[in-house]
Amino acid sequence: MKNSIKARRRFGNGVVYVVLAALGLLWISPIVYLVISSFRAEKGSFLDGYIMPRGYTLDNYVRLFTDTDQFNYPRWFLNTFVVAVCSCIISTLFVLMVAYALSRLRFKMRRPIMNIALVLGMFPGFMSMIAIYHLLKVINLDKTLVALVLVYSAGAGLTYYITKGFFDTIPKAMDEAAILDGATRFQVFWKITIPMSKPIITYTVLTTFMAPWLDYIMASVIMKDNYQNYTIALGMYRMLERESIYEWYTAFCAGAVIVGIPIAILFIVMQRYYVEGVTGGSVKG
């Protein structure tokens, strides 16, 4: 009886492992193709008659940073980095402050504010992009990097849910003891809550950095034809247009690999804190 149970368990585990391995290969195959294409010597987006490249070169990476007359990749990379870092700092502060206020403070409109934020968060951001563009145009901020930072940061407070759940796990007795010792609410937040919230801060930093780093829709609406202020996503999309794709496809693949490296490094380094932040903030508060 025990042997049959063990056999069924091993068979079930084997099926699960095979399925997971197949899904893993399916998931990683586009990344492998992208990396291989970034080193391909042949031009064009399609290899006629064969699958693997016949020649490999580093010229695709070199071209991104040297041939900037048509596609200024270094400028786009710098634009995206500045916008992502600024948006990340502002958004993280917004999220932490809103989450702390809703977790620790009790006031009359607390529950309605949380409900309104929940409803607003259900609407996708692109529904308001035309209105946002016209508002920015009225105040002469359209086609600027400042506009992107404002757009990415303004609604950050609505994503407080996971952070609030993490703050709810921190004992309130610590706040009360500090207040009895003469600490202000800000001192409690800055000197007690924040040092204890490294996992959720890491999670918030990663998510708020990735959004502007990878976004295409809002950047395309706000920037229009301001070529010098393009972001990575918007600029690289231009490489795939009909008149450019043959000459620039392999360089596009190289640029996509470079774009993915910072995100991959961040996740590898901060993976432990990222998981702790998500699981720690999943409690009901």
C-alpha positions as MATLAB code, in Angstrom:
seq = 'MKNSIKARRRFGNGVVYVVLAALGLLWISPIVYLVISSFRAEKGSFLDGYIMPRGYTLDNYVRLFTDTDQFNYPRWFLNTFVVAVCSCIISTLFVLMVAYALSRLRFKMRRPIMNIALVLGMFPGFMSMIAIYHLLKVINLDKTLVALVLVYSAGAGLTYYITKGFFDTIPKAMDEAAILDGATRFQVFWKITIPMSKPIITYTVLTTFMAPWLDYIMASVIMKDNYQNYTIALGMYRMLERESIYEWYTAFCAGAVIVGIPIAILFIVMQRYYVEGVTGGSVKG';
ca = [
       0.000    0.000    0.000;
       2.754    2.417    0.971;
       4.729    1.572   -2.169;
       1.712    2.291   -4.379;
       1.159    5.637   -2.648;
       4.827    6.551   -3.100;
       4.697    5.485   -6.749;
       1.628    7.643   -7.414;
       3.258   10.550   -5.630;
       6.441   10.192   -7.655;
       4.449    9.948  -10.863;
       2.444   13.059   -9.938;
       5.620   14.967   -9.067;
       7.227   13.842  -12.299;
       4.284   15.131  -14.341;
       4.417   18.458  -12.494;
       8.157   18.812  -13.102;
       7.790   18.013  -16.799;
       5.004   20.576  -17.193;
       6.980   23.218  -15.304;
      10.102   22.494  -17.372;
       8.093   22.842  -20.595;
       6.568   26.102  -19.425;
      10.023   27.347  -18.399;
      11.445   26.577  -21.849;
       8.444   28.251  -23.486;
       8.923   31.344  -21.324;
      12.673   31.643  -21.822;
      12.752   30.899  -25.568;
      11.860   34.495  -26.642;
      14.638   35.832  -24.403;
      17.158   33.400  -25.899;
      16.046   34.382  -29.397;
      16.401   38.069  -28.523;
      19.923   37.624  -27.162;
      21.023   35.557  -30.165;
      19.533   38.090  -32.592;
      21.375   40.903  -30.831;
      24.675   39.289  -31.905;
      23.513   38.369  -35.422;
      25.633   39.668  -38.287;
      22.873   39.352  -40.910;
      20.507   42.293  -41.302;
      16.719   42.156  -41.311;
      14.109   40.708  -38.985;
      13.689   37.385  -40.806;
      16.235   34.698  -41.714;
      15.129   33.058  -44.930;
      15.816   29.325  -45.074;
      17.573   28.828  -41.731;
      16.965   29.364  -38.031;
      20.308   30.157  -36.412;
      22.470   33.068  -37.594;
      25.395   32.283  -39.873;
      27.569   34.981  -38.347;
      27.924   36.808  -35.037;
      29.212   40.273  -34.225;
      29.318   42.962  -31.538;
      28.686   45.716  -34.050;
      24.990   45.873  -33.135;
      25.865   47.009  -29.608;
      28.554   49.372  -30.811;
      26.217   50.923  -33.365;
      23.671   51.864  -30.675;
      26.158   54.209  -29.019;
      28.021   55.480  -32.073;
      25.457   55.870  -34.865;
      23.185   58.433  -33.190;
      22.161   60.555  -36.167;
      18.899   58.702  -36.788;
      18.335   56.955  -33.456;
      19.949   58.561  -30.418;
      19.920   55.561  -28.085;
      22.287   57.008  -25.430;
      20.065   60.106  -25.073;
      16.933   57.965  -24.796;
      18.570   55.746  -22.202;
      19.575   58.779  -20.137;
      16.084   60.289  -20.450;
      14.470   57.068  -19.290;
      16.899   56.658  -16.400;
      16.320   60.214  -15.123;
      12.531   59.902  -15.405;
      12.503   56.460  -13.788;
      14.707   57.494  -10.842;
      12.804   60.725  -10.147;
       9.430   59.005  -10.476;
      10.626   56.156   -8.276;
      11.701   58.480   -5.446;
       8.535   60.605   -5.523;
       6.176   57.635   -5.960;
       7.814   55.654   -3.166;
       7.433   58.570   -0.752;
       3.796   59.034   -1.756;
       2.980   55.359   -1.321;
       4.707   55.077    2.055;
       3.050   58.200    3.459;
      -0.448   57.332    2.226;
      -0.144   53.732    3.410;
       1.110   54.796    6.843;
      -1.677   57.347    7.287;
      -4.396   54.816    6.365;
      -2.809   52.103    8.491;
      -2.124   54.050   11.666;
      -4.476   57.039   11.735;
      -8.207   56.852   12.378;
     -10.268   59.708   10.979;
     -13.819   60.212    9.731;
     -13.220   59.880    5.983;
     -10.700   57.031    6.195;
     -12.994   54.280    4.941;
     -14.574   56.360    2.119;
     -11.104   57.423    0.926;
      -9.982   53.795    0.795;
     -13.122   52.803   -1.141;
     -12.736   55.684   -3.607;
      -9.075   54.792   -4.153;
     -10.074   51.175   -4.784;
     -12.647   52.192   -7.403;
     -10.295   54.643   -9.131;
      -7.588   51.995   -9.265;
      -9.868   49.774  -11.348;
      -9.771   52.190  -14.294;
      -6.736   51.835  -16.602;
      -4.528   54.911  -16.798;
      -4.691   55.212  -20.584;
      -8.390   56.196  -20.347;
      -7.316   59.630  -19.116;
      -4.255   60.155  -21.299;
      -5.916   62.608  -23.739;
      -7.181   64.778  -20.889;
      -3.771   64.605  -19.221;
      -2.044   65.707  -22.409;
      -4.299   68.746  -22.838;
      -3.825   69.733  -19.192;
      -0.057   69.533  -19.615;
      -0.288   71.543  -22.814;
      -2.213   74.317  -21.039;
       0.585   74.732  -18.499;
       3.317   74.385  -21.179;
       4.687   71.104  -19.861;
       3.845   68.918  -22.842;
       6.761   67.193  -24.590;
       8.949   67.520  -21.473;
      10.537   65.007  -19.115;
       8.995   66.875  -16.177;
       5.571   65.988  -17.550;
       6.462   62.297  -17.543;
       7.649   62.463  -13.937;
       4.409   64.181  -12.901;
       2.233   61.670  -14.725;
       4.020   58.626  -13.333;
       4.115   60.005   -9.782;
       0.730   61.697   -9.404;
      -1.347   58.562   -9.000;
       1.163   56.568   -6.976;
      -0.795   57.013   -3.754;
      -3.618   54.859   -5.128;
      -1.351   51.800   -5.014;
      -1.041   51.831   -1.230;
      -2.800   48.489   -0.599;
       0.157   46.119   -0.236;
       2.221   48.678    1.670;
      -0.654   49.319    4.068;
      -1.000   45.597    4.637;
       2.678   45.428    5.588;
       2.375   48.390    7.979;
      -0.603   46.655    9.613;
       1.725   43.813   10.656;
       3.954   46.184   12.660;
       2.701   46.298   16.289;
       0.987   49.590   17.108;
       2.307   49.314   20.658;
       5.688   50.497   19.369;
       4.115   53.682   17.999;
       2.231   54.299   21.221;
       5.358   53.814   23.346;
       7.311   56.267   21.200;
       4.514   58.856   21.359;
       4.402   58.519   25.150;
       8.146   59.243   25.172;
       7.490   62.505   23.327;
       7.981   61.492   19.685;
       5.861   63.105   16.987;
       3.972   61.159   14.340;
       6.597   62.060   11.771;
       9.400   60.851   14.045;
       7.556   57.577   14.609;
       7.110   57.177   10.860;
      10.678   58.111    9.926;
      12.687   56.590   12.785;
      10.637   53.508   13.708;
       8.326   52.416   10.894;
      10.621   53.071    7.912;
      13.683   51.222    9.333;
      11.446   48.198    9.985;
       9.961   48.250    6.478;
      12.925   47.361    4.292;
      11.108   44.539    2.419;
       8.089   46.635    1.439;
      10.262   49.623    0.546;
      12.270   47.379   -1.775;
       9.071   46.098   -3.359;
       7.745   49.642   -3.823;
      11.018   50.893   -5.299;
      11.126   48.062   -7.824;
       7.534   48.471   -8.976;
       7.679   52.271   -9.189;
      10.965   52.114  -11.095;
       9.762   49.550  -13.622;
       6.603   51.412  -14.610;
       8.302   54.452  -16.232;
      11.259   52.350  -17.378;
       9.025   50.163  -19.571;
       6.088   52.438  -20.403;
       5.307   53.283  -24.009;
       1.719   54.574  -24.123;
       1.964   57.694  -21.941;
       5.380   58.608  -23.331;
       4.090   58.448  -26.914;
       1.097   60.661  -26.100;
       3.059   63.284  -24.164;
       6.223   63.479  -26.285;
       4.630   63.470  -29.760;
       7.442   64.515  -32.132;
       9.981   65.761  -29.562;
      12.700   63.349  -30.676;
      15.334   64.407  -28.133;
      13.026   63.687  -25.173;
      12.011   60.210  -26.288;
      12.250   57.389  -23.779;
      13.746   53.976  -24.503;
      10.411   52.301  -25.272;
       9.251   55.077  -27.589;
      12.569   55.473  -29.375;
      13.151   51.773  -29.924;
       9.668   51.392  -31.363;
      10.730   53.774  -34.124;
      13.460   51.293  -35.063;
      10.759   48.794  -36.053;
       8.997   51.066  -38.521;
       8.873   49.874  -42.117;
      11.620   52.119  -43.438;
      14.042   51.265  -40.605;
      13.416   47.683  -39.539;
      15.773   46.024  -42.056;
      18.787   48.101  -41.079;
      18.052   48.427  -37.362;
      16.339   45.225  -36.247;
      19.455   43.568  -34.824;
      20.428   46.836  -33.128;
      16.915   46.932  -31.676;
      17.490   43.473  -30.189;
      20.780   44.659  -28.704;
      19.038   47.689  -27.203;
      16.326   45.455  -25.723;
      18.987   43.289  -24.049;
      20.651   46.370  -22.556;
      17.303   47.673  -21.281;
      16.590   44.378  -19.530;
      19.942   44.140  -17.749;
      19.299   46.773  -14.993;
      15.892   45.283  -14.160;
      17.323   41.749  -14.054;
      20.153   42.824  -11.753;
      17.756   44.646   -9.420;
      15.490   41.615   -9.124;
      18.374   39.225   -8.547;
      19.916   41.409   -5.844;
      16.635   42.337   -4.141;
      14.648   39.157   -4.747;
      14.554   38.126   -1.095;
      13.255   41.492    0.088;
      10.826   41.644   -2.843;
       9.176   38.344   -1.859;
       9.051   39.357    1.817;
       7.401   42.628    0.860;
       4.693   40.984   -1.234;
       3.897   38.239    1.304;
       4.142   40.620    4.256;
       1.717   43.042    2.628;
      -0.860   40.413    1.704;
      -2.590   40.433    5.089;
      -6.008   41.974    5.573;
      -5.912   45.412    7.217;
];
